Amino acid sequence: MYSFNNDYSEIAHSKILELLAKYQFEQNVGYGLDYHCEKAKELIKNHFSVDVDIHFLVGGTSANKIVIDHILRPYEAVISVDSGHINVHETGAIEATGHKIITTKGINGKITPPEITSIVNEHHNEHMVMPRLVYISNSTEVGTIYTKDELAQIKKICEENNLYLFLDGARLGSALTCDDNNLTLDDIAKLTDVFYIGGTKNGALIGEAVVITNSSLKHNFRYTIKQNGGLLAKGFIVGMQFEALFTDNLYFDLARHANLCAKCLVTGLKALNIEFAFPPQTNQLFITLDNNLIKQLQEKYLFEVWTCHNDKSTIRLVTSWTTNLKKCEEFISDLQKLILKK
């Protein structure tokens, strides 16, 4: 079985494992106050022209929960598209902190400024929760990306309505290195209040780097991390990984490979006139196939069935930093054979 199920199936890139092995007996200060975390922060900060605070956390769900809990007062709420990760795939983690998620439909996984304005206008007095933060992902839960203009428009609406803007970057590497992208890390820093750079889904063993750009949010963030169980005693383990990822552009090279493999799949799928459920832009592809075809493909490949219907269903194919390009070509060839057999 070859897996297109996700982009975190393997342990970690060899350069990360080499660095961890090199320093396995080194004694470090705990809780992210060590030399490796500081070095990783400096490497990341080289990409910014604005002052930022950087904190290393273990995973995406904890990063989302900690950031949102830090920003919001008990009566304040989050705005998200209904497909947003915090709404669908985090087991009510945000609600568990006492904050309501106000959802809107969005377009291809992306929120729009009119939707934000509408939600703000609907919540107009103290008998309702107060919208205070807009949550977005780049790339989105369905593999699409925000352009610089789209992000700037969302930021403008947020500023006009006294809202914070938080960008979930679990798959930020894939977003920044895809063909349609015109954003840089520096652009994102200037157009959000806080975001994170995802390592778990781009070659790291574990780890996300939270980047806080809004000065009003920087104070006492470590207290919120600790209270939420996210202050890792062996924080240097995550620091080392981002030290490796941001040396010699490894982070971006790994993401480019994932996108290259996805492009191979897209080219082959389009040649077979396969229907895409969402525009294919990054390393997550959503295609609609006959259920019989899906069943036969599952004999050889792992992938997630995203939505099920009577005759056809939508499946998700995910490529990663370690995906074998030949396996992508093989998948297309196998699918073509199955179609011809119908």
Summary of the structure (lengths in Angstrom):
residues: 342
radius of gyration: 20.5
end to end distance: 22.9
largest distance: 62.6
contacts: 1188
relative contact order: 0.17
helix: 42%
strand: 19%
